[in-house]
Amino acid sequence: MNNTPRPTIKGFHHVKLAVSDLSRSLAFYEDFLSAQRIPEADHHKEADGKLYGYIVDVPDLGTKLELRLNPEQAKKHGLFDQFTLAVKDRDALGQWVSYLDSHGITHSPVIPAIQAWLIVVEDPDRNRWRLYTLEKHGPEIKPDEDNVWLRD
């Protein structure tokens, strides 16, 4: 067995998300997560200067989010819930429901999960984000495993 210690990491530098339309996705994430584009971090191809990615700052996310133009990959990721964000409790989840409704953002109803509650939000490429409570429920509440919003 190798006894060499694992080098340290400093957390996520950024998370990359494949999208099919940069402008549409930027508008969605500005609305959904209050993302702010960092123009000096825009990604351009060196050969022709064509824009292929935005880096955005999302308050409270703890890392940057990259919106990378890749329509083929975005299509493959559709309906997969690769991101789960923590919210404090059901009251906070209710605040999110009100916020999403007021912004016209499509989302699931509150769904009982295995240990807590969640809602699902779908972006324009059908990437799914879960907002999941840190507050847990007991075994008397059964998870809604057949909910259409939980299928990938």
Number of C-alpha atoms within 10 A of each C-alpha: 3 4 5 6 6 6 5 6 7 5 8 9 11 14 12 14 18 23 29 18 18 19 12 14 21 21 15 17 19 16 16 19 13 14 20 19 21 12 10 8 12 15 18 13 10 8 6 7 9 10 14 16 23 25 23 23 20 18 12 7 12 12 15 20 21 22 26 22 21 16 15 11 14 19 15 13 19 19 18 15 19 12 13 15 12 16 18 13 17 18 12 15 20 14 12 17 20 12 14 16 12 9 11 11 15 13 19 16 14 16 18 19 20 16 17 19 24 24 23 21 20 21 19 16 19 17 22 23 19 22 21 26 23 16 14 16 15 9 9 6 13 13 15 14 13 8 13 9 20 18 10 10
